[in-house]
Amino acid sequence: MSSYNYAYCPRVSPFDVNFEELRKSAEENNCIAVHFDVPNIIKGSSEEAEASVIFEKQCVHSPRDEFAKANFFIDLTKSEEELSSLLHKKHRYNINYAKKNGVIVRESTEDKDFDKFYALYKETGIRQKFYFRGYSYLRNMWDVFNKAGLAKLLVAEFEGEALAAWILLSYEGVLYYPYGGSTERMKNLFASTVLGWEALLLGKRLGYKTFDMWGASADLTDTSDEYYGFSIFKSKFGAKHVVYIDSYDMVINENLYKFFNLANSFRWKLLKLIK
């Protein structure tokens, strides 16, 4: 019996995709479809119309987005003083408080620190009731990007105990913050806030031009949105809020694509019931 795959392409630009070669590769690898999840095209931008034409020609609208439709960006070409001035006053106070009370942030490539990161990430997912990636997925991602020199792991700790940790990825002048986690223990030390600030400074020191915070609520006033809490946290770094265009699917096997969407829709309804 043949096995089937589902290709996943998050945050890509259609201008960088060779659709003919991609379709050929997808067919050779027995893919049902290629999911362009939340393409890297901002609504209202000069690129939106042309990008939409390309996607409409090659794909169909996806029934769901796997990732957040909005994001926050920070301009790292600004001086450290300018970046500090953009911080919400509460964030600025909490950063100074954390440093004063002994929270340190360090960079690591050690396996034991990746395991600390994953434990914090999983703890956060359980606490905040979001669906988190498995260990092997993130470990493989970390190994590939770290080997290529495109990954950073930052750990915020107090007296040797890890309180928060972020994985950062980099590509073409942009530093990305896709995954992070924290513990509720000693949360009054604001480890996540000082960690975010040190991530900004690291990106600036390394010459990156943009800090991409990787996901946010589209509506920052909607307190019922599952992303509301961390969206407000990110906004207090003085970041610019943007919303992306819809997701698309390049369909390879139409019959299996319809069946997959039906099954996936049922799966998500079930997950929401037991959440």
Phi and psi in degrees as GROMACS dihedral restraints (atoms count N, CA, C in turn):
[ dihedral_restraints ]
;  ai    aj    ak    al  type     phi  dphi    fc
    3     4     5     6     1   -73.1    20    10
    4     5     6     7     1   145.6    20    10
    6     7     8     9     1  -100.4    20    10
    7     8     9    10     1   152.9    20    10
    9    10    11    12     1  -122.9    20    10
   10    11    12    13     1   154.1    20    10
   12    13    14    15     1  -122.7    20    10
   13    14    15    16     1   163.6    20    10
   15    16    17    18     1  -131.9    20    10
   16    17    18    19     1   111.6    20    10
   18    19    20    21     1   -78.9    20    10
   19    20    21    22     1   139.2    20    10
   21    22    23    24     1  -123.3    20    10
   22    23    24    25     1   121.8    20    10
   24    25    26    27     1  -127.2    20    10
   25    26    27    28     1    87.8    20    10
   27    28    29    30     1   -80.2    20    10
   28    29    30    31     1   141.5    20    10
   30    31    32    33     1    54.5    20    10
   31    32    33    34     1    44.0    20    10
   33    34    35    36     1  -103.2    20    10
   34    35    36    37     1   160.4    20    10
   36    37    38    39     1  -100.2    20    10
   37    38    39    40     1   134.2    20    10
   39    40    41    42     1   -65.0    20    10
   40    41    42    43     1   -20.6    20    10
   42    43    44    45     1   -70.2    20    10
   43    44    45    46     1   -16.7    20    10
   45    46    47    48     1  -102.3    20    10
   46    47    48    49     1     5.4    20    10
   48    49    50    51     1  -107.5    20    10
   49    50    51    52     1   129.7    20    10
   51    52    53    54     1   -91.4    20    10
   52    53    54    55     1    95.6    20    10
   54    55    56    57     1   -64.9    20    10
   55    56    57    58     1   -33.3    20    10
   57    58    59    60     1   -64.5    20    10
   58    59    60    61     1   -47.3    20    10
   60    61    62    63     1   -67.8    20    10
   61    62    63    64     1   -37.6    20    10
   63    64    65    66     1   -64.2    20    10
   64    65    66    67     1   -43.3    20    10
   66    67    68    69     1   -62.7    20    10
   67    68    69    70     1   -42.0    20    10
   69    70    71    72     1   -60.6    20    10
   70    71    72    73     1   -45.7    20    10
   72    73    74    75     1   -64.3    20    10
   73    74    75    76     1   -41.1    20    10
   75    76    77    78     1   -63.6    20    10
   76    77    78    79     1   -40.3    20    10
   78    79    80    81     1   -65.6    20    10
   79    80    81    82     1   -42.8    20    10
   81    82    83    84     1   -64.4    20    10
   82    83    84    85     1   -29.7    20    10
   84    85    86    87     1   -98.4    20    10
   85    86    87    88     1    15.8    20    10
   87    88    89    90     1    57.8    20    10
   88    89    90    91     1    45.3    20    10
   90    91    92    93     1   -86.5    20    10
   91    92    93    94     1   141.9    20    10
   93    94    95    96     1   -74.4    20    10
   94    95    96    97     1   -41.7    20    10
   96    97    98    99     1  -164.4    20    10
   97    98    99   100     1   169.5    20    10
   99   100   101   102     1  -116.7    20    10
  100   101   102   103     1   119.5    20    10
  102   103   104   105     1   -97.2    20    10
  103   104   105   106     1   112.5    20    10
  105   106   107   108     1   -89.8    20    10
  106   107   108   109     1    93.6    20    10
  108   109   110   111     1   -85.0    20    10
  109   110   111   112     1   118.7    20    10
  111   112   113   114     1    46.4    20    10
  112   113   114   115     1    71.6    20    10
  114   115   116   117     1   -53.7    20    10
  115   116   117   118     1   152.9    20    10
  117   118   119   120     1   -81.1    20    10
  118   119   120   121     1    52.9    20    10
  120   121   122   123     1  -128.1    20    10
  121   122   123   124     1   122.7    20    10
  123   124   125   126     1   -84.3    20    10
  124   125   126   127     1   134.4    20    10
  126   127   128   129     1   -59.6    20    10
  127   128   129   130     1   135.6    20    10
  129   130   131   132     1    86.1    20    10
  130   131   132   133     1    -2.4    20    10
  132   133   134   135     1   -82.6    20    10
  133   134   135   136     1   167.9    20    10
  135   136   137   138     1   -68.2    20    10
  136   137   138   139     1   -17.7    20    10
  138   139   140   141     1   -88.3    20    10
  139   140   141   142     1   -14.4    20    10
  141   142   143   144     1   -58.6    20    10
  142   143   144   145     1   -48.7    20    10
  144   145   146   147     1   -62.8    20    10
  145   146   147   148     1   -47.5    20    10
  147   148   149   150     1   -65.7    20    10
  148   149   150   151     1   -41.0    20    10
  150   151   152   153     1   -63.1    20    10
  151   152   153   154     1   -40.9    20    10
  153   154   155   156     1   -64.0    20    10
  154   155   156   157     1   -38.5    20    10
  156   157   158   159     1   -62.1    20    10
  157   158   159   160     1   -43.4    20    10
  159   160   161   162     1   -62.5    20    10
  160   161   162   163     1   -48.9    20    10
  162   163   164   165     1   -63.7    20    10
  163   164   165   166     1   -41.6    20    10
  165   166   167   168     1   -63.3    20    10
  166   167   168   169     1   -30.7    20    10
  168   169   170   171     1   -74.9    20    10
  169   170   171   172     1   -35.6    20    10
  171   172   173   174     1  -101.7    20    10
  172   173   174   175     1   -18.7    20    10
  174   175   176   177     1  -138.4    20    10
  175   176   177   178     1  -179.1    20    10
  177   178   179   180     1  -122.2    20    10
  178   179   180   181     1   158.5    20    10
  180   181   182   183     1   -63.5    20    10
  181   182   183   184     1   134.0    20    10
  183   184   185   186     1   -76.1    20    10
  184   185   186   187     1   143.7    20    10
  186   187   188   189     1   -70.0    20    10
  187   188   189   190     1   -16.3    20    10
  189   190   191   192     1  -156.2    20    10
  190   191   192   193     1   155.1    20    10
  192   193   194   195     1   -95.8    20    10
  193   194   195   196     1   134.0    20    10
  195   196   197   198     1   -82.0    20    10
  196   197   198   199     1   -27.0    20    10
  198   199   200   201     1  -119.8    20    10
  199   200   201   202     1   170.6    20    10
  201   202   203   204     1   -61.9    20    10
  202   203   204   205     1   141.0    20    10
  204   205   206   207     1   -82.0    20    10
  205   206   207   208     1    -7.1    20    10
  207   208   209   210     1  -126.7    20    10
  208   209   210   211     1   172.4    20    10
  210   211   212   213     1  -157.3    20    10
  211   212   213   214     1   169.7    20    10
  213   214   215   216     1  -125.2    20    10
  214   215   216   217     1   137.0    20    10
  216   217   218   219     1  -120.5    20    10
  217   218   219   220     1   146.4    20    10
  219   220   221   222     1  -125.8    20    10
  220   221   222   223     1   131.8    20    10
  222   223   224   225     1   -81.1    20    10
  223   224   225   226     1   107.5    20    10
  225   226   227   228     1   -84.5    20    10
  226   227   228   229     1     0.3    20    10
  228   229   230   231     1   -78.5    20    10
  229   230   231   232     1   -11.5    20    10
  231   232   233   234     1   -70.6    20    10
  232   233   234   235     1   156.2    20    10
  234   235   236   237     1   -70.1    20    10
  235   236   237   238     1   162.4    20    10
  237   238   239   240     1   -60.4    20    10
  238   239   240   241     1   -36.3    20    10
  240   241   242   243     1   -65.2    20    10
  241   242   243   244     1   -40.8    20    10
  243   244   245   246     1   -65.6    20    10
  244   245   246   247     1   -42.6    20    10
  246   247   248   249     1   -62.0    20    10
  247   248   249   250     1   -40.5    20    10
  249   250   251   252     1   -64.5    20    10
  250   251   252   253     1   -38.6    20    10
  252   253   254   255     1   -68.1    20    10
  253   254   255   256     1   -22.8    20    10
  255   256   257   258     1   -81.2    20    10
  256   257   258   259     1   -15.3    20    10
  258   259   260   261     1   -63.6    20    10
  259   260   261   262     1   141.6    20    10
  261   262   263   264     1   -60.5    20    10
  262   263   264   265     1   143.4    20    10
  264   265   266   267     1   -58.3    20    10
  265   266   267   268     1   -32.2    20    10
  267   268   269   270     1   -68.6    20    10
  268   269   270   271     1   -41.6    20    10
  270   271   272   273     1   -62.3    20    10
  271   272   273   274     1   -44.2    20    10
  273   274   275   276     1   -61.0    20    10
  274   275   276   277     1   -43.2    20    10
  276   277   278   279     1   -63.5    20    10
  277   278   279   280     1   -45.3    20    10
  279   280   281   282     1   -65.3    20    10
  280   281   282   283     1   -35.6    20    10
  282   283   284   285     1   -63.3    20    10
  283   284   285   286     1   -48.1    20    10
  285   286   287   288     1   -64.4    20    10
  286   287   288   289     1   -37.9    20    10
  288   289   290   291     1   -64.6    20    10
  289   290   291   292     1   -44.0    20    10
  291   292   293   294     1   -61.5    20    10
  292   293   294   295     1   -45.7    20    10
  294   295   296   297     1   -63.6    20    10
  295   296   297   298     1   -44.6    20    10
  297   298   299   300     1   -61.9    20    10
  298   299   300   301     1   -31.3    20    10
  300   301   302   303     1   -98.9    20    10
  301   302   303   304     1    14.3    20    10
  303   304   305   306     1    97.4    20    10
  304   305   306   307     1    10.5    20    10
  306   307   308   309     1   -77.9    20    10
  307   308   309   310     1   127.4    20    10
  309   310   311   312     1  -118.2    20    10
  310   311   312   313     1   151.8    20    10
  312   313   314   315     1  -119.3    20    10
  313   314   315   316     1   128.0    20    10
  315   316   317   318     1  -131.6    20    10
  316   317   318   319     1   155.7    20    10
  318   319   320   321     1   -97.5    20    10
  319   320   321   322     1   144.7    20    10
  321   322   323   324     1  -147.7    20    10
  322   323   324   325     1   155.1    20    10
  324   325   326   327     1  -126.7    20    10
  325   326   327   328     1    10.6    20    10
  327   328   329   330     1   -80.4    20    10
  328   329   330   331     1   145.5    20    10
  330   331   332   333     1   -58.4    20    10
  331   332   333   334     1   -40.2    20    10
  333   334   335   336     1   -64.0    20    10
  334   335   336   337     1   -31.3    20    10
  336   337   338   339     1   -77.9    20    10
  337   338   339   340     1   -31.3    20    10
  339   340   341   342     1   -62.4    20    10
  340   341   342   343     1   -41.4    20    10
  342   343   344   345     1   -63.6    20    10
  343   344   345   346     1   -36.4    20    10
  345   346   347   348     1   -64.3    20    10
  346   347   348   349     1   -43.6    20    10
  348   349   350   351     1   -56.9    20    10
  349   350   351   352     1   -49.2    20    10
  351   352   353   354     1   -64.7    20    10
  352   353   354   355     1   -37.3    20    10
  354   355   356   357     1   -61.8    20    10
  355   356   357   358     1   -40.8    20    10
  357   358   359   360     1   -69.9    20    10
  358   359   360   361     1   -40.4    20    10
  360   361   362   363     1   -61.6    20    10
  361   362   363   364     1   -46.1    20    10
  363   364   365   366     1   -65.7    20    10
  364   365   366   367     1   -42.4    20    10
  366   367   368   369     1   -59.0    20    10
  367   368   369   370     1   -41.1    20    10
  369   370   371   372     1   -65.7    20    10
  370   371   372   373     1   -42.3    20    10
  372   373   374   375     1   -60.7    20    10
  373   374   375   376     1   -43.4    20    10
  375   376   377   378     1   -66.0    20    10
  376   377   378   379     1   -43.8    20    10
  378   379   380   381     1   -65.7    20    10
  379   380   381   382     1   -42.8    20    10
  381   382   383   384     1   -95.5    20    10
  382   383   384   385     1     0.5    20    10
  384   385   386   387     1    59.2    20    10
  385   386   387   388     1    46.3    20    10
  387   388   389   390     1  -113.1    20    10
  388   389   390   391     1   159.6    20    10
  390   391   392   393     1   -84.9    20    10
  391   392   393   394     1   116.7    20    10
  393   394   395   396     1  -106.5    20    10
  394   395   396   397     1   158.1    20    10
  396   397   398   399     1   -71.7    20    10
  397   398   399   400     1   151.4    20    10
  399   400   401   402     1   -73.6    20    10
  400   401   402   403     1   162.7    20    10
  402   403   404   405     1   -59.1    20    10
  403   404   405   406     1   -46.5    20    10
  405   406   407   408     1   -64.1    20    10
  406   407   408   409     1   -36.6    20    10
  408   409   410   411     1   -60.7    20    10
  409   410   411   412     1   -52.0    20    10
  411   412   413   414     1   -71.0    20    10
  412   413   414   415     1   -33.3    20    10
  414   415   416   417     1   -65.3    20    10
  415   416   417   418     1   -43.9    20    10
  417   418   419   420     1   -62.9    20    10
  418   419   420   421     1   -43.2    20    10
  420   421   422   423     1   -59.0    20    10
  421   422   423   424     1   -47.6    20    10
  423   424   425   426     1   -60.3    20    10
  424   425   426   427     1   -46.1    20    10
  426   427   428   429     1   -61.4    20    10
  427   428   429   430     1   -43.7    20    10
  429   430   431   432     1   -65.8    20    10
  430   431   432   433     1   -50.1    20    10
  432   433   434   435     1   -70.8    20    10
  433   434   435   436     1   -37.0    20    10
  435   436   437   438     1   -66.2    20    10
  436   437   438   439     1   -41.9    20    10
  438   439   440   441     1   -62.0    20    10
  439   440   441   442     1   -33.4    20    10
  441   442   443   444     1   -83.8    20    10
  442   443   444   445     1    -0.6    20    10
  444   445   446   447     1    74.8    20    10
  445   446   447   448     1    23.9    20    10
  447   448   449   450     1  -113.4    20    10
  448   449   450   451     1    13.1    20    10
  450   451   452   453     1  -131.3    20    10
  451   452   453   454     1   147.0    20    10
  453   454   455   456     1  -132.1    20    10
  454   455   456   457     1   143.8    20    10
  456   457   458   459     1  -122.4    20    10
  457   458   459   460     1   118.2    20    10
  459   460   461   462     1  -110.3    20    10
  460   461   462   463     1   135.6    20    10
  462   463   464   465     1  -124.6    20    10
  463   464   465   466     1   127.4    20    10
  465   466   467   468     1  -101.0    20    10
  466   467   468   469     1   126.2    20    10
  468   469   470   471     1  -139.3    20    10
  469   470   471   472     1   159.9    20    10
  471   472   473   474     1  -130.0    20    10
  472   473   474   475     1   119.0    20    10
  474   475   476   477     1    51.2    20    10
  475   476   477   478     1    42.1    20    10
  477   478   479   480     1    86.1    20    10
  478   479   480   481     1    -7.2    20    10
  480   481   482   483     1   -96.7    20    10
  481   482   483   484     1   125.7    20    10
  483   484   485   486     1   -72.1    20    10
  484   485   486   487     1   122.8    20    10
  486   487   488   489     1  -106.2    20    10
  487   488   489   490     1   -25.0    20    10
  489   490   491   492     1  -157.3    20    10
  490   491   492   493     1   152.0    20    10
  492   493   494   495     1  -152.8    20    10
  493   494   495   496     1   142.1    20    10
  495   496   497   498     1  -128.2    20    10
  496   497   498   499     1   143.6    20    10
  498   499   500   501     1  -100.2    20    10
  499   500   501   502     1   131.4    20    10
  501   502   503   504     1  -117.7    20    10
  502   503   504   505     1   137.7    20    10
  504   505   506   507     1  -120.0    20    10
  505   506   507   508     1   152.7    20    10
  507   508   509   510     1  -133.1    20    10
  508   509   510   511     1   148.1    20    10
  510   511   512   513     1  -165.2    20    10
  511   512   513   514     1   125.2    20    10
  513   514   515   516     1    47.9    20    10
  514   515   516   517     1    53.8    20    10
  516   517   518   519     1    83.7    20    10
  517   518   519   520     1     3.2    20    10
  519   520   521   522     1  -118.2    20    10
  520   521   522   523     1   133.3    20    10
  522   523   524   525     1  -103.3    20    10
  523   524   525   526     1   126.2    20    10
  525   526   527   528     1  -108.9    20    10
  526   527   528   529     1   143.0    20    10
  528   529   530   531     1  -116.0    20    10
  529   530   531   532     1    86.9    20    10
  531   532   533   534     1   -88.3    20    10
  532   533   534   535     1   -30.7    20    10
  534   535   536   537     1  -139.5    20    10
  535   536   537   538     1   138.0    20    10
  537   538   539   540     1  -158.7    20    10
  538   539   540   541     1   168.8    20    10
  540   541   542   543     1  -161.0    20    10
  541   542   543   544     1   162.4    20    10
  543   544   545   546     1  -152.4    20    10
  544   545   546   547     1   165.7    20    10
  546   547   548   549     1  -107.8    20    10
  547   548   549   550     1   157.7    20    10
  549   550   551   552     1   -79.0    20    10
  550   551   552   553     1   -15.9    20    10
  552   553   554   555     1   -66.3    20    10
  553   554   555   556     1   133.5    20    10
  555   556   557   558     1    53.1    20    10
  556   557   558   559     1    37.7    20    10
  558   559   560   561     1   -66.3    20    10
  559   560   561   562     1   -15.8    20    10
  561   562   563   564     1   -71.7    20    10
  562   563   564   565     1    -3.5    20    10
  564   565   566   567     1   -92.0    20    10
  565   566   567   568     1    -5.1    20    10
  567   568   569   570     1    55.8    20    10
  568   569   570   571     1    46.2    20    10
  570   571   572   573     1   -62.2    20    10
  571   572   573   574     1   -39.2    20    10
  573   574   575   576     1   -65.0    20    10
  574   575   576   577     1   -35.4    20    10
  576   577   578   579     1   -68.8    20    10
  577   578   579   580     1   -46.5    20    10
  579   580   581   582     1   -68.8    20    10
  580   581   582   583     1   -31.0    20    10
  582   583   584   585     1   -63.6    20    10
  583   584   585   586     1   -43.5    20    10
  585   586   587   588     1   -60.9    20    10
  586   587   588   589     1   -41.6    20    10
  588   589   590   591     1   -65.1    20    10
  589   590   591   592     1   -43.8    20    10
  591   592   593   594     1   -66.9    20    10
  592   593   594   595     1   -31.1    20    10
  594   595   596   597     1   -64.5    20    10
  595   596   597   598     1   -41.7    20    10
  597   598   599   600     1   -59.9    20    10
  598   599   600   601     1   -47.4    20    10
  600   601   602   603     1   -65.4    20    10
  601   602   603   604     1   -37.2    20    10
  603   604   605   606     1   -61.9    20    10
  604   605   606   607     1   -46.3    20    10
  606   607   608   609     1   -59.4    20    10
  607   608   609   610     1   -40.4    20    10
  609   610   611   612     1   -66.0    20    10
  610   611   612   613     1   -44.8    20    10
  612   613   614   615     1   -61.3    20    10
  613   614   615   616     1   -35.3    20    10
  615   616   617   618     1   -84.2    20    10
  616   617   618   619     1    -0.9    20    10
  618   619   620   621     1    87.6    20    10
  619   620   621   622     1    13.5    20    10
  621   622   623   624     1   -72.5    20    10
  622   623   624   625     1   149.7    20    10
  624   625   626   627     1   -96.7    20    10
  625   626   627   628     1   -23.6    20    10
  627   628   629   630     1  -138.2    20    10
  628   629   630   631     1   140.7    20    10
  630   631   632   633     1  -108.9    20    10
  631   632   633   634     1   115.8    20    10
  633   634   635   636     1   -99.8    20    10
  634   635   636   637     1   116.8    20    10
  636   637   638   639     1   -89.4    20    10
  637   638   639   640     1     1.0    20    10
  639   640   641   642     1    72.9    20    10
  640   641   642   643     1    17.2    20    10
  642   643   644   645     1   150.3    20    10
  643   644   645   646     1   140.0    20    10
  645   646   647   648     1  -162.9    20    10
  646   647   648   649     1   167.1    20    10
  648   649   650   651     1   -67.0    20    10
  649   650   651   652     1   142.1    20    10
  651   652   653   654     1   -70.4    20    10
  652   653   654   655     1   -35.5    20    10
  654   655   656   657     1  -112.2    20    10
  655   656   657   658     1   107.0    20    10
  657   658   659   660     1   -75.8    20    10
  658   659   660   661     1    -2.4    20    10
  660   661   662   663     1   -99.9    20    10
  661   662   663   664     1    -6.0    20    10
  663   664   665   666     1   -86.7    20    10
  664   665   666   667     1    97.2    20    10
  666   667   668   669     1   -70.6    20    10
  667   668   669   670     1   -13.4    20    10
  669   670   671   672     1   -86.3    20    10
  670   671   672   673     1   -11.0    20    10
  672   673   674   675     1   -65.6    20    10
  673   674   675   676     1   136.2    20    10
  675   676   677   678     1   -63.8    20    10
  676   677   678   679     1   -20.6    20    10
  678   679   680   681     1   -95.2    20    10
  679   680   681   682     1     2.6    20    10
  681   682   683   684     1   -57.0    20    10
  682   683   684   685     1   -48.8    20    10
  684   685   686   687     1   -58.8    20    10
  685   686   687   688     1   -53.3    20    10
  687   688   689   690     1   -75.6    20    10
  688   689   690   691     1   -18.8    20    10
  690   691   692   693     1   -67.4    20    10
  691   692   693   694     1   -43.7    20    10
  693   694   695   696     1   -65.1    20    10
  694   695   696   697     1   -39.8    20    10
  696   697   698   699     1   -57.4    20    10
  697   698   699   700     1   -47.6    20    10
  699   700   701   702     1   -67.0    20    10
  700   701   702   703     1   -38.5    20    10
  702   703   704   705     1   -61.2    20    10
  703   704   705   706     1   -27.8    20    10
  705   706   707   708     1   -76.2    20    10
  706   707   708   709     1    -1.6    20    10
  708   709   710   711     1   -87.5    20    10
  709   710   711   712     1     4.2    20    10
  711   712   713   714     1    82.0    20    10
  712   713   714   715     1    26.8    20    10
  714   715   716   717     1   -82.8    20    10
  715   716   717   718     1   156.4    20    10
  717   718   719   720     1   -89.0    20    10
  718   719   720   721     1   131.1    20    10
  720   721   722   723     1   -93.9    20    10
  721   722   723   724     1   129.8    20    10
  723   724   725   726     1  -134.2    20    10
  724   725   726   727     1   158.8    20    10
  726   727   728   729     1  -124.0    20    10
  727   728   729   730     1   137.7    20    10
  729   730   731   732     1   -95.2    20    10
  730   731   732   733     1   165.3    20    10
  732   733   734   735     1   -72.6    20    10
  733   734   735   736     1   173.5    20    10
  735   736   737   738     1   -69.1    20    10
  736   737   738   739     1   161.2    20    10
  738   739   740   741     1   -81.8    20    10
  739   740   741   742     1   155.6    20    10
  741   742   743   744     1  -133.4    20    10
  742   743   744   745     1   157.7    20    10
  744   745   746   747     1  -125.7    20    10
  745   746   747   748     1   130.8    20    10
  747   748   749   750     1   -90.7    20    10
  748   749   750   751     1   110.0    20    10
  750   751   752   753     1   -83.8    20    10
  751   752   753   754     1   128.1    20    10
  753   754   755   756     1  -104.7    20    10
  754   755   756   757     1   -46.0    20    10
  756   757   758   759     1  -119.9    20    10
  757   758   759   760     1   100.5    20    10
  759   760   761   762     1   -63.6    20    10
  760   761   762   763     1   -42.0    20    10
  762   763   764   765     1   -65.5    20    10
  763   764   765   766     1   -46.3    20    10
  765   766   767   768     1   -68.7    20    10
  766   767   768   769     1   -30.8    20    10
  768   769   770   771     1   -62.2    20    10
  769   770   771   772     1   -44.6    20    10
  771   772   773   774     1   -63.6    20    10
  772   773   774   775     1   -42.6    20    10
  774   775   776   777     1   -65.3    20    10
  775   776   777   778     1   -42.3    20    10
  777   778   779   780     1   -60.5    20    10
  778   779   780   781     1   -45.3    20    10
  780   781   782   783     1   -64.2    20    10
  781   782   783   784     1   -38.1    20    10
  783   784   785   786     1   -64.4    20    10
  784   785   786   787     1   -46.1    20    10
  786   787   788   789     1   -66.9    20    10
  787   788   789   790     1   -39.5    20    10
  789   790   791   792     1   -68.3    20    10
  790   791   792   793     1   -35.9    20    10
  792   793   794   795     1   -63.1    20    10
  793   794   795   796     1   -43.3    20    10
  795   796   797   798     1   -64.0    20    10
  796   797   798   799     1   -41.6    20    10
  798   799   800   801     1   -58.8    20    10
  799   800   801   802     1   -45.8    20    10
  801   802   803   804     1   -68.6    20    10
  802   803   804   805     1   -35.3    20    10
  804   805   806   807     1   -63.8    20    10
  805   806   807   808     1   -40.3    20    10
  807   808   809   810     1   -66.3    20    10
  808   809   810   811     1   -42.9    20    10
  810   811   812   813     1   -61.8    20    10
  811   812   813   814     1   -38.4    20    10
  813   814   815   816     1   -68.1    20    10
  814   815   816   817     1   -31.1    20    10
  816   817   818   819     1   -69.3    20    10
  817   818   819   820     1   -35.4    20    10
  819   820   821   822     1   -97.4    20    10
  820   821   822   823     1    -0.3    20    10
